[in-house]
Amino acid sequence: MTRPVLIVFVLSFTLFGVSPALGCPSCFGDPDSSMTAGMNAGILLLLGVTGVVLAVFVTFFLYLRKRLVDVNRPIQNMLN
């Protein structure tokens, strides 16, 4: 296919395709189904994992800052 034909094909499929296929179970499905509950649990789990990883990074850099202050304290005392 040539490039303009491919662009027209993709645009027409995107614009006139089946719109419910683009929605997730929360948007177009039964909100009380087990699939929706599992998806929501998965989202919460991924948010929790992301939060824990970010908290570990912050804790690590605070630890490094504390170590830097502890190492520099004897040097400052020697200079005074």
ROBA-236488 format. One record per residue (C-alpha): residue in three letters; z, y, x. Coordinates in Angstrom, 2 decimals. Layout:
N
<rodren><r>ALA</r><up>Z</up><north>Y</north><east>X</east></rodren>
...
! end
This chain:
80
<rodren><r>MET</r><up>0.00</up><north>0.00</north><east>0.00</east></rodren>
<rodren><r>THR</r><up>-0.61</up><north>3.52</north><east>1.07</east></rodren>
<rodren><r>ARG</r><up>2.27</up><north>5.90</north><east>1.42</east></rodren>
<rodren><r>PRO</r><up>1.62</up><north>8.00</north><east>-1.75</east></rodren>
<rodren><r>VAL</r><up>1.27</up><north>4.87</north><east>-3.89</east></rodren>
<rodren><r>LEU</r><up>4.52</up><north>3.51</north><east>-2.50</east></rodren>
<rodren><r>ILE</r><up>6.30</up><north>6.80</north><east>-3.19</east></rodren>
<rodren><r>VAL</r><up>5.02</up><north>6.87</north><east>-6.78</east></rodren>
<rodren><r>PHE</r><up>6.05</up><north>3.24</north><east>-7.26</east></rodren>
<rodren><r>VAL</r><up>9.56</up><north>3.79</north><east>-5.94</east></rodren>
<rodren><r>LEU</r><up>10.05</up><north>7.00</north><east>-7.95</east></rodren>
<rodren><r>SER</r><up>8.79</up><north>5.43</north><east>-11.17</east></rodren>
<rodren><r>PHE</r><up>11.00</up><north>2.38</north><east>-10.68</east></rodren>
<rodren><r>THR</r><up>13.99</up><north>4.60</north><east>-9.98</east></rodren>
<rodren><r>LEU</r><up>13.41</up><north>6.91</north><east>-12.93</east></rodren>
<rodren><r>PHE</r><up>12.29</up><north>4.35</north><east>-15.52</east></rodren>
<rodren><r>GLY</r><up>14.17</up><north>1.28</north><east>-14.34</east></rodren>
<rodren><r>VAL</r><up>16.95</up><north>-0.35</north><east>-16.28</east></rodren>
<rodren><r>SER</r><up>19.79</up><north>2.17</north><east>-16.21</east></rodren>
<rodren><r>PRO</r><up>22.70</up><north>-0.20</north><east>-17.10</east></rodren>
<rodren><r>ALA</r><up>21.90</up><north>-2.14</north><east>-13.92</east></rodren>
<rodren><r>LEU</r><up>22.98</up><north>0.93</north><east>-11.95</east></rodren>
<rodren><r>GLY</r><up>26.45</up><north>1.03</north><east>-13.48</east></rodren>
<rodren><r>CYS</r><up>29.52</up><north>-0.82</north><east>-12.31</east></rodren>
<rodren><r>PRO</r><up>31.62</up><north>-3.01</north><east>-14.64</east></rodren>
<rodren><r>SER</r><up>34.10</up><north>-0.17</north><east>-15.13</east></rodren>
<rodren><r>CYS</r><up>31.41</up><north>2.16</north><east>-16.43</east></rodren>
<rodren><r>PHE</r><up>29.28</up><north>-0.16</north><east>-18.56</east></rodren>
<rodren><r>GLY</r><up>31.39</up><north>-3.29</north><east>-18.91</east></rodren>
<rodren><r>ASP</r><up>34.47</up><north>-4.32</north><east>-20.77</east></rodren>
<rodren><r>PRO</r><up>37.39</up><north>-2.34</north><east>-19.31</east></rodren>
<rodren><r>ASP</r><up>39.81</up><north>-5.18</north><east>-20.14</east></rodren>
<rodren><r>SER</r><up>37.83</up><north>-7.98</north><east>-18.49</east></rodren>
<rodren><r>SER</r><up>39.15</up><north>-9.93</north><east>-15.55</east></rodren>
<rodren><r>MET</r><up>36.18</up><north>-8.83</north><east>-13.45</east></rodren>
<rodren><r>THR</r><up>37.11</up><north>-5.18</north><east>-13.89</east></rodren>
<rodren><r>ALA</r><up>40.76</up><north>-5.92</north><east>-13.11</east></rodren>
<rodren><r>GLY</r><up>39.73</up><north>-7.77</north><east>-9.94</east></rodren>
<rodren><r>MET</r><up>37.45</up><north>-4.93</north><east>-8.88</east></rodren>
<rodren><r>ASN</r><up>40.23</up><north>-2.38</north><east>-9.39</east></rodren>
<rodren><r>ALA</r><up>42.64</up><north>-4.56</north><east>-7.40</east></rodren>
<rodren><r>GLY</r><up>40.06</up><north>-4.79</north><east>-4.61</east></rodren>
<rodren><r>ILE</r><up>39.64</up><north>-1.02</north><east>-4.55</east></rodren>
<rodren><r>LEU</r><up>43.41</up><north>-0.52</north><east>-4.34</east></rodren>
<rodren><r>LEU</r><up>43.64</up><north>-3.11</north><east>-1.56</east></rodren>
<rodren><r>LEU</r><up>40.94</up><north>-1.37</north><east>0.47</east></rodren>
<rodren><r>LEU</r><up>42.63</up><north>2.01</north><east>-0.04</east></rodren>
<rodren><r>GLY</r><up>45.92</up><north>0.47</north><east>1.08</east></rodren>
<rodren><r>VAL</r><up>44.38</up><north>-1.01</north><east>4.22</east></rodren>
<rodren><r>THR</r><up>42.74</up><north>2.32</north><east>5.04</east></rodren>
<rodren><r>GLY</r><up>46.05</up><north>4.13</north><east>4.57</east></rodren>
<rodren><r>VAL</r><up>47.90</up><north>1.67</north><east>6.81</east></rodren>
<rodren><r>VAL</r><up>45.29</up><north>1.98</north><east>9.58</east></rodren>
<rodren><r>LEU</r><up>45.45</up><north>5.78</north><east>9.43</east></rodren>
<rodren><r>ALA</r><up>49.26</up><north>5.68</north><east>9.51</east></rodren>
<rodren><r>VAL</r><up>49.14</up><north>3.45</north><east>12.60</east></rodren>
<rodren><r>PHE</r><up>46.81</up><north>5.91</north><east>14.36</east></rodren>
<rodren><r>VAL</r><up>49.11</up><north>8.84</north><east>13.55</east></rodren>
<rodren><r>THR</r><up>52.15</up><north>6.88</north><east>14.72</east></rodren>
<rodren><r>PHE</r><up>50.41</up><north>5.93</north><east>17.97</east></rodren>
<rodren><r>PHE</r><up>49.48</up><north>9.53</north><east>18.79</east></rodren>
<rodren><r>LEU</r><up>52.99</up><north>10.75</north><east>17.94</east></rodren>
<rodren><r>TYR</r><up>54.33</up><north>8.06</north><east>20.30</east></rodren>
<rodren><r>LEU</r><up>51.99</up><north>9.26</north><east>23.05</east></rodren>
<rodren><r>ARG</r><up>53.14</up><north>12.86</north><east>22.50</east></rodren>
<rodren><r>LYS</r><up>56.78</up><north>11.80</north><east>22.73</east></rodren>
<rodren><r>ARG</r><up>56.09</up><north>9.91</north><east>25.96</east></rodren>
<rodren><r>LEU</r><up>54.32</up><north>12.94</north><east>27.41</east></rodren>
<rodren><r>VAL</r><up>57.31</up><north>15.16</north><east>26.61</east></rodren>
<rodren><r>ASP</r><up>59.73</up><north>12.60</north><east>28.09</east></rodren>
<rodren><r>VAL</r><up>57.68</up><north>12.32</north><east>31.30</east></rodren>
<rodren><r>ASN</r><up>57.37</up><north>16.08</north><east>31.72</east></rodren>
<rodren><r>ARG</r><up>61.08</up><north>16.80</north><east>31.07</east></rodren>
<rodren><r>PRO</r><up>62.33</up><north>15.71</north><east>34.56</east></rodren>
<rodren><r>ILE</r><up>59.52</up><north>17.68</north><east>36.18</east></rodren>
<rodren><r>GLN</r><up>60.52</up><north>20.82</north><east>34.27</east></rodren>
<rodren><r>ASN</r><up>64.19</up><north>20.28</north><east>35.27</east></rodren>
<rodren><r>MET</r><up>63.23</up><north>19.99</north><east>38.93</east></rodren>
<rodren><r>LEU</r><up>61.25</up><north>23.22</north><east>38.80</east></rodren>
<rodren><r>ASN</r><up>64.10</up><north>25.21</north><east>37.23</east></rodren>
! end
